[in-house]
Amino acid sequence: MLPTEEAEDDDGDEKQLSIIMTYPLAAPSSVRNMDVIIPYTSDMPCDPRGQRMWWAFLASSMVTFFGGLFIILLWRTFKYLWTLCCHCKGKKKDVQRVSNPVVLSDGVIKVVGQRESEVAVTEVGWMTSVKDWAGVMISAQTLTGRVLVVLVFALSIGALVIYFIDSSKPIESCQQFDKDYTLQIDMAFNVFFLLYFGLRFIAANDKLWFWLEVNSVVDFFTVPPVFVSVYLNRSWLGLRFLRALRLIQFSEILQFLNILKTSNSIKLVNLCSIFISTWLTAAGFIHLVENSGDPWENFQNSQPLSYWECVYLLMVTMSTVGYGDVCAKTTLGRLFMKKSHNNSPTAFVCGHITLESVSNFLKDFLHKDRDDVNVEIVFLHNISPNLELEALFKRHFTQVEFYQGSVLNPHDLARVKIESADACLILANKYCADPDAEDASNIMRVISIKNYHPKIRIITQMLQYHNKAHLLNIPSWNWKEGDDAICLAELKLGFIAQSCLAQGLSTMLANLFSMRSYIKIEEDTWQKYYLEGVANEMYTEYLSSAFVGLSFPAVCELCYVKLKLLLIAIEYKSDQRESSTLINPGNHVKMQEGTLGFFIASDAKEVKRALFYCKACHDDITDPKRIKKCGCKRMEEEQQSALSPKKKQRNGGMRSSPTCSPKIIRHDPLLVPGHDQMETMDENIKKYDSTGMFHWCPSKDIEKVTLTRSEAAMTVLSGHVVVCIFGDVKSALIGLRNLVMPLRASNFHYHELKPIVFVGSLEYLKREWETLHNFPKVSILPGTPLSRADLRAVNVNLCDMCVILSANQNNIDDASLQDKECILASLNIKSMQFDDSIGLLQANSQGFTPPGMDRSSPENSPVHGLVRQVSTTTGANIPIITELVNDSNVQFLDQDDDDDPDTELYLTQPFACGTAFAVSVLDSLMSATYFNDNILTLIRTLVTGGATPELEGLLAEENALRGGYSTPQTLANRDRCRVAQLALYDGPFADLGDGGCYGDLFCKALKTYNMLCFGIYRLRDAHLGAPSQCTKRYVITNPPYVFELVPTDLIFCLMQFDHNAGQTRTNLSSHSTFCPSKKSPSALSIPSSARPGRSRSRDLRDKQKRTVNDVNHSADKNWYTDEPENCFPRNTQSKHTNTHAANQINQYKSTSNIIQPIREVEEEP
């Protein structure tokens, strides 16, 4: 707004005005409102009317900036047109005559004559020399250059000091150049800055970008106003405060002087210089606008503030909410100081808010490995935090806020603005004495929040599986919109169940969804390889369009070999149904556009390679770090041509619900169900539940499956799962159904199911039996896990896994004593000795010798040089997994380890070996689910055996599985992969077991059998290269391609469902391979109807000794089976063995020597 030239002071030319205005100035009534009078005297005449001319100073800067910008753009346009014109003329002259080519500075070849060429070369050489000289001068490469750079910085600080001095004067005042010494000094400084600006301009390669640099903008708004001041005899403080931005270069100056040499000192000085320069610059702007006023208010709303008062104002505003003694009054000042509210999401956390729960949550939620976490966390609790919790909140004050209030109070929900939250997370008390009451409290919190705002996403922790059904009663609860219930009992027991199928898997999965910092160890110890695997996490990323049309194994191999990423699952979209999660689906599934992949990697940035990969640009790149986003554009036609019409038809459609693993319609004749599977489609037989996801049998009374100690002893159990449970009639239910369901998944054939024997209080098991009576091969031995007689009766030394659980942990106040029963039971089993006279004879039989290996040669033994115990074996070799409540109690499980009591759980040896599991590791799922809700879907699919929201609805209605008739639709649900362990000492992979590369094994297993390998279960002392008595193993997650294998390694893999297993009558389980005299998962027992008499039991045992076939024919009468009589005969020969051999050979039997190779599907080029 320009001031007018009129004034109503008629006597201004004759009188000596002595209007020395106070600061700030107020215009007299004789002056128009738009005219603001400035102080002046007769000896410094600049404008006798006292009119402000701030616009002249600002205009000089704007004209300089935009004028130079216009000239640069005009020159570039003219140069481009001239070059284009000369290029066209040069082509015509080339036809007529031969001339000397000259390369111009912009790289264009110009054809000129001999004389013109000489002149051009001379001019280019001169300009280049000047440019190089200017570049050397400003780059501090020489002593002169360093002196110049330091001098410019010193003069900039001097100009800033002059601004500090002039800031005590009015914003605009009359000044006489020959009498104002500060103006003279400032003029000299700015002349030097002008010359330095010219040097920088000459040395700049890109003039346009130079014109827009911060230092250039500082010169534009500080140098021209000084020359205007000399011309107008007046001074305007204006934007001279921008000289403070030169402080940002303070660290560079100190580096030139060799004062800063370390990276930490450079970072610290950079931080301080950026903060101080920003602080002083912002204070200068507040000082300018507050002392001038708003232009649209005719500059009438100004206030007198010194520069240092503005510095104080900004400091108290940044560090506190402000004291109110100094505040901005102008609109410009308030807009400048107003807090900018970014659109970062907010996570609302409530429920069980304690120091332990909050610290564990924040530790994982705010982990540094997460990719740019910009989330504000709001805690709401009805009790004020104690001093320790308050200190924790203060340490994270930049992202954490705490409000005191109740979630059940709508006014408190409105106060924290929960409607604007991205999600609401409800924490549960895992150690409460009454889990049902805790779940009820969290359900009420969900109801209150959903009632206030139905659309908000809620992630809640639940303790009991059966309480999840109550969430379905909430009308606005919708899992499709992101609502999730993380049931700790379901996942905890699911993890333990998967460890019964592949020991150590619970540790691997827990590490995958937890954020762990990488700890580097130089020594060649087992911790080194374990921690390298711990650094891997689960991530999701969309696949590049370069993968469209390829089969899943082809994409998986390419990602692992070239991108160094492990792809384990995809989100598959069908035209008929919604998207579904497919885990290792096989070569019949083709990649679609926009397919979401689930990766195992160590960093979120690494997973971006799958999105950026381009076959045209990255096909010849060997270093995956060089795979960046490219600028090429692939044509739609080229992508579509990758699939022929015939192959497009082979992309089957999904038939399952979006929440379970969908099945693809197969057209491969090798994959058509066999004759025995067709028999299971008999509508008169119910062998699976109504969803087809689990094995099912008619309900049984608990008395029919209850064994006495003598009956259990005569029931020669082998290859089974022993569950030691501590509980009584008053104990809280832990939900044993979640442990049994994964072990009864329908992707196992019936003869592959491991018998489950519960050892514990009959009163407690009666309370759990209502949820277990529809599962086959389940029995109960009333007793106590602390009784060695009970443990010997169930042949704990021959079990595939011994699980130790307790329902009494939360009834004890002392945290160190909460796990006393589980620890005592574990130590009791490990200290037991077993007579193995019978097992010794049978261990020497061919049935316990791997095929193709000489049992007389210790070098060929699968344990390779391991000294075996002959007549006896110890319980230390029995595979055990123990549930713990208190993480610190893990130190008592292994007496031979050196774990410190303060060591984190994941760093301890029992956890790394998969022999201990604590519910605390599931805390990370809250953060993982918030950032990626697909992770929880994948974890539940892996560990629960196929539990879906539909199944949860059925269980909510009847609290038990409902049997269903076998139909093609339900049988198709069996076709899903499962976790297994692959041994390397025999079979088609034996050649890679001794010194081979893990990457070669990965590719061979994937191409030949569609088996996806993702980890190793290795002997603890395998790296020593010498025989060792230790049989403990540890987990290695996602080893690199060149990782060297040893013969005793066990490989974690995702195995496809084998339709032909029933036809060959062969057990394809990962734990049963050696035929025909292998250890069968089935058990031999007396019929329940003959238990009162012992003669029939002796006859049955005599039959066992005489023939195996007689036993097979009577298998349908045993307590453990509900298999129909028309099912195929199974090998039920039971045998003893020494535990060392059982753990090293029988427990982890290789499937590779009997798996039928899958016919290759032709891949697209």
Sequence and secondary structure as in RCSB ss.txt:
>XXXX:A:sequence
MLPTEEAEDDDGDEKQLSIIMTYPLAAPSSVRNMDVIIPYTSDMPCDPRGQRMWWAFLASSMVTFFGGLFIILLW
RTFKYLWTLCCHCKGKKKDVQRVSNPVVLSDGVIKVVGQRESEVAVTEVGWMTSVKDWAGVMISAQTLTGRVLVV
LVFALSIGALVIYFIDSSKPIESCQQFDKDYTLQIDMAFNVFFLLYFGLRFIAANDKLWFWLEVNSVVDFFTVPP
VFVSVYLNRSWLGLRFLRALRLIQFSEILQFLNILKTSNSIKLVNLCSIFISTWLTAAGFIHLVENSGDPWENFQ
NSQPLSYWECVYLLMVTMSTVGYGDVCAKTTLGRLFMKKSHNNSPTAFVCGHITLESVSNFLKDFLHKDRDDVNV
EIVFLHNISPNLELEALFKRHFTQVEFYQGSVLNPHDLARVKIESADACLILANKYCADPDAEDASNIMRVISIK
NYHPKIRIITQMLQYHNKAHLLNIPSWNWKEGDDAICLAELKLGFIAQSCLAQGLSTMLANLFSMRSYIKIEEDT
WQKYYLEGVANEMYTEYLSSAFVGLSFPAVCELCYVKLKLLLIAIEYKSDQRESSTLINPGNHVKMQEGTLGFFI
ASDAKEVKRALFYCKACHDDITDPKRIKKCGCKRMEEEQQSALSPKKKQRNGGMRSSPTCSPKIIRHDPLLVPGH
DQMETMDENIKKYDSTGMFHWCPSKDIEKVTLTRSEAAMTVLSGHVVVCIFGDVKSALIGLRNLVMPLRASNFHY
HELKPIVFVGSLEYLKREWETLHNFPKVSILPGTPLSRADLRAVNVNLCDMCVILSANQNNIDDASLQDKECILA
SLNIKSMQFDDSIGLLQANSQGFTPPGMDRSSPENSPVHGLVRQVSTTTGANIPIITELVNDSNVQFLDQDDDDD
PDTELYLTQPFACGTAFAVSVLDSLMSATYFNDNILTLIRTLVTGGATPELEGLLAEENALRGGYSTPQTLANRD
RCRVAQLALYDGPFADLGDGGCYGDLFCKALKTYNMLCFGIYRLRDAHLGAPSQCTKRYVITNPPYVFELVPTDL
IFCLMQFDHNAGQTRTNLSSHSTFCPSKKSPSALSIPSSARPGRSRSRDLRDKQKRTVNDVNHSADKNWYTDEPE
NCFPRNTQSKHTNTHAANQINQYKSTSNIIQPIREVEEEP
>XXXX:A:secstr
    S    TTTTTS       SS    TTS TT  B   BTTB S TT B  HHHHHHHHHHHHHHHHHHHHHH
HHHHHHHHHHHHHHHHHHHHH   EEEE TTS EEEE HHHHHHHHHHHHHHHHHHHHHHHHHTT SHHHHHHHH
HHHHHHHHHHHHHHHHTTS SEEE  TTT HHHHHHHHHHHHHHHHHHHHHHH S HHHHHTSHHHHHHHTTHHH
HHHHHHHTEEE TTGGGGGGGGGGHHHHHHHTT   SHHHHHHHHHHHHHHHHHHHHHHHHHHHHHH  GGGTT 
S     HHHHHHHHHHHHHSS  SSS   SHHHHHHHS       EEEEEES  HHHHHHHHHHHT TTSSS   
EEEEEESS   HHHHHHHHHTTTTEEEEE  TT HHHHHHTTGGG SEEEEE  TT S HHHHHHHHHHHHHHHH
HH TTS EEEEES GGGGGGGGGSTT  GGGT EEEEHHHHHHHHHHHHHHSTTHHHHHHHHSS        S S
HHHHHHHHHT EEEEEE  GGGTT BHHHHHHHHHHTS  EEEEEEE  SSS  EEEES  TT B  TT EEEEE
ES HHHHHHHHH  HHHHTT   GGG         HHHHHTTS HHHHTTS  B S TTS   B    GGGS  H
HHHHTT TT   EETTSSBB      HHHHB  HHHHHHS   S EEEEEE  TTS    THHHHHHHTBTTS G
GG   EEEEE HHHHHHHHTTTTTSSSEEEEES TT HHHHHHTTGGG SEEEEEES GGG S GGGTTHHHHHH
HHHHHT EEE HHHHHHHTSGGGS TT  TT GGGSTTSS    SSEEEGGGS EEEEESSGGGGGGT SS    
TTS GGGSHHHHTTSEEEGGGGGHHHHHHHH HHHHHHHHHHHSSS  HHHHHHHHHHSS  EE   HHHHHTT 
  EEEEEESSSSTTHHHHTT BHHHHHHHHHHHH  EEEEEEEETTGGG S  S   EEEEES  TT B  TT E
EEEEE   TTHHHHT    TT    SS   SS     GGGTT SHHHHHHHHHHHH SHHHHHTGGGSTT    T
TS           HHHIIIIITT   TTT           
